[in-house]
Amino acid sequence: MVEVLEWPLGKGNEIMYRHPRDTINWGDMVNVLPNQVAVFIKDSVVYDVLKGGRHLMKTKNIPFLTTLLSRIVGYDKSPFNCQVVFVNMADFQGKFGGRSQTQELAPLQFFGDYYYKIDDIQKFVFEIAGNRNIYTTAAFNEFFRSFIVESVISKLSEKSIVDLMSNLGKTSDFVEDEVKPDLKEFGIKLKTLKFGGLDTTPEYRDRLFWMRSGVSANQVQQYAGMAKVVEKLPEGGSGLTGAVMINNLFSRGEIKQANKIEEKGDVEAAFITCNQCKNKISPAAKFCASCGDPTDDEKSGKMKFCTNCGSKNDTGAKFCGNCGDKI
């Protein structure tokens, strides 16, 4: 009686299936659906790949059945031992997410999507099924998702928080380009990888305001610690220590301004533009981080920021037009 070896449910999100029979008789039929391939494996070696169609098992139509090979592995006999693994050649989508950190050890949370397909079937089956004994979709998905997450964590740790969060599209492109060669070694083509979200803690979101204007992460951390001391001083500061700290770091008004603007989501609007090189500068900076030009001209007569709500006001305004607080 003719036996039919097939994978009838090999559609949708199923990527691979190992047929339960490990013996094949001459006269058996291997039925391969469109967009599938059937791979013959023995002792972790890929001997042949059959594409879509109905294939009758006989010595004349199986390319790997050479005289020499038949003597070695016994394919001239019936039945012969062989694993048949079906692989879906469609495009697949997956989701990833996890936690990482940046160059500055800033914590990150991320999630996104990726699309891929099997590009080199022999390399894929050898690396995944032969070397790792992965034969089911569930096992492959667990392996593949873990590989993607570990790769993303490794790549994000190479960049600064400013670079990563300034442009999510560029961050996606950077990670995608770095991961593609690694997946190619498994016979997998990564078609695209996109971050759906990338975030840090509230503490680092506050620091990001200053870091994007050229202040280093270490400086921001130092400023934040000293700002707490300034908050405990009498209003306006007292004594030499308070005066030095306020003059060299951030004034109480500037710290309030940064926090309020960050809460309102209007960070970009708070930056001023350098007259010389047109670079964006923090309103707290004394010199342009790009060309070194003093910021006196930019700050004089341009605008006023309310220290209560962060809104922009005319230079002659005595009260904020948004919240009414005295400027």
N, C-alpha and C positions, 0 to 999 in steps of 0.2 A: 504494500500500500504506500502510495506517495505521501510523504509528509511535507507540509508547507511551513517554512520558517519565515516569519514576518513580524513586523511591529505595527499592528493596526492602529494603535493610539499615539503614534509618533508625530503629533502635531502640536501646535500652540507653544506652550512653555516647556515641553519635554525636550531635553537636549540629547540624551543618550539612553540606550537600553541594551542590556546584555540578554540574549536569548537563553532561556533556561537549559536547553539541550546543549551538551558539549560533544555530541557525536553526530556525524553526518553520513548518510547512506547515499551511494550513487543512485540517482533517480529522484532524490528529494528536490523540492522546488524552493528557491529563495526568492521571496517576493519583496521588492524594494519599492516603496512608494515614491512619488515625485518629491524632490527636495530632501530625500534621504540618501544615505549610502550605507552599505553593509560591509563591514571590515572583518576579515578573517585573521585571527590571532592564534599563535601557538608558541608557548614558552616566551611570552612577552615580545614576540617578533611579529610585525605586520607583514603578511604574505600577499594579500590581495585586497582590492577595494572594488565592490560592485556598485554601480550607479542604478538609477531608477529603472524598473522593469522586472520581468519574471525570468529567473535564471534557473535552468535545469542543471542539476549537478551531475556532470560527466567529465571524464578526463580530458576530452578535447576542447572544452570551452572554459577551463579554469587555467589562467596563465601561469600560476605558480606551480602547477603540477609537472615539473620537469622530471626527467628520468632520475637524475641525481637526487633531487629533493624527495622524490617518492621513496627511494631506497633508504634515505636518512630518517624521515619522519613517518613512513608507513602510509602515505596517501594513496598507494596503489591498492590498498585493501579497503573493504567496505564492511562495517562502518569505520571511519577514521575520527580521531579526536581533534577537535578544533573549536575555538570560541568564536561566536559570531556576535559582533557588537554593531548595533544600528546607531547612526548619528544623524541628527537633524541639522541640515545646512542652512536653516533660516536665520534671520537676524533676531537677536535676543536683547531684552532690556533687563537691567538690574538696578537695585537701589543700594546706596551705601550711606553710612553715617558713623560718627564716632567722636573721640576727643583727641586733641593733639596739643602741641605747643610750638611757639615760634622761636626764632633765634634768641630773642630776649627772654625766653621761658614764659612768655605770656600764654595763658591757657586759651584754647580754642575749642569750639564745638562746630561740627560741620555735618552736612548731609547733601546728597545729590543723586544723580542718575547716570548710568552709563549704558551704551549700546555696543554690542559686539557680535561677531560671527566666527565660525570655524573657517580658517583660511587654508591651513595645511592639514589635511585629514590624517595623513600618516604620522606626522609629527605630533598631532593632538592625541591620537590613540596611543602612540608609544609613550608619551610623557604622562598622560593622565591615567589611562587604563593599565598600560604595561608597567610603568615605574611606580605608580601610586595606588594601583589596585582600586581605582575609582570607576564604577560601572553604572551608577544610577544618577539621575538628575539631581536628587536631593543631596547626595554626597558631593557632586561636582559644584552645585550652587554654594554649599558651605565652604568648600575649598576656595572657590573663585572670589566670593565676597570677602573672605578673610584676607586673601592676597591683595585685593583692591584697597581695603581699609589700611592694611599695614603699609602699602606703598604710599598712600595719601599722607599718612602720619609722617613717614620718613621725608617726603618731599616738602611738606609744610614746615617742618623743623629747620629747613635750610633758608627760609625767608624771614624777613622782619614783618611785624604786625602791620606796619604802615603799607608795605608793598602788597601784602595779601588782601587787606581790607579796602584799599583804595580803588581797586577795580576787580570785581568778582569774575568778569569775563577773562581777563588776563591771567588770573590765578587758575581758572579752569584750563586754559590753553597750556599753561606751564606744566601743570600736573599731568595732563593728557599726553603731552609730548615726551615727558619723562617716563611714563608707565608703558607706552606703546612698545618700545624695544623689548622690555621684559616679557610682555605677553606674547610677542612674536615667537619667543623661544618655546612656547607651548603650542604653537600652531594657531593662535587666536589673534584675530584682528580687532583691535579696539577702534570702533568707528567714531565714538565721541564720548567725552566725560564732562559733565557740567555740574558745578556746585549750585544747589538750590538755596543754600544759606551758609553763612560763615559768620560766627559771632564770638565774642569774648566776654569776660566778666564786666559788670558795671564799673569796677575800679579801672580796668584797662580801657574801657570806652572813654572815661574821663581823661586818661593820660593821652589817648590817641589824638585829642584836640591839639595838644602842644607838640606831640611827636611829628605830626604832619606838617608842622611849620619849621622843622629842622632841629628840634630839641631832642637829644638822645633819651633813650628809655631810662638810663641810669640817672640822668639829670632830673627827669620828671619824677622819678621815685624819691630823689633827694628833696626836690621842691615840695612834694606832697607831705613828706615828713616834717619839714620845717614849717610848712603852712599850718600844720596842727599846733605848733608852738606859737605861731603868730596869733592864731585864734584865741589863745589863752591870755594874750597880753591885753592891757587896757586899750580902749578904743583909740585907734591911730598909732598904737605902739608907745612904749616908754623906755627911756634909757638908750644907751649906745647899742646894746645888743639888738633891741627891737628895730632901731633905725637901720642898722646894717642889713638885717634880714629882709626888711621890707624893700630897701633900695636895691639889693642884689637879686632878689627872687621875684615873687609875684605879690602885688599889693592885695589887700583884702578885697577891694572892688574887682580886680581882675580875676581873682579866683571865683568870686560869686558870678561874675559875668560868664566865664567859661562854663561853669556848671549849669547856669540857666539856659544858655544857648544850646548846650549839649542836650538838655532835657527837651527843648523845643524842636530838636532835630534841624537846627539852622546853623550848623557848624560852618559850612562853606561861606555863608553870608557874612560871618564875623571876620574873615580874613581881609586884610587890606592888600592893595596891589603896589608893588615897588615901581616907582616912577622910572627907574633906570632900566631894569630887566624884565619888568612885568610879572615877576614871580609873586605867588601868593605868600603873604607874611602874616604871622600871628600878631594880633594887636598888642601883645605883651613884648614883642621883640624890639630891641634897640637898633639892630642892624639886620639887613636882608640876609637870609641864610644862603642865597644863591650868589649874589655879587658883592655883599659886604657893605652896600650903601646904607648910610644912617636912615632911620625911619622918621626923623623929625618932620620932614616936609609932608609925608603921607599922613601923619597923625594931626598935624596942625590944620584946622579949618576943614577937615574932610567930613567927619561925623562924630557923634557921641554915642556911646553905648550905655544903656540903662543898667546900673549895677544890680537892680532888683530882678528885672525880667529879661535882660539881654537885648532888648529892642533897639534899633537904630533911631537916632534923633538928630535934628539940626544942631549945628554947633552953638546957636544962641539959646537953645531950649533950656529952661530951668527945671521943668517937670517933664516926666516921660509921657509921651502921647499915647502909650499903650496901657500902662498901669497907673499913671498919675504920681508915681513916686518921685521924690525930689532928686535931681541929678547933681 
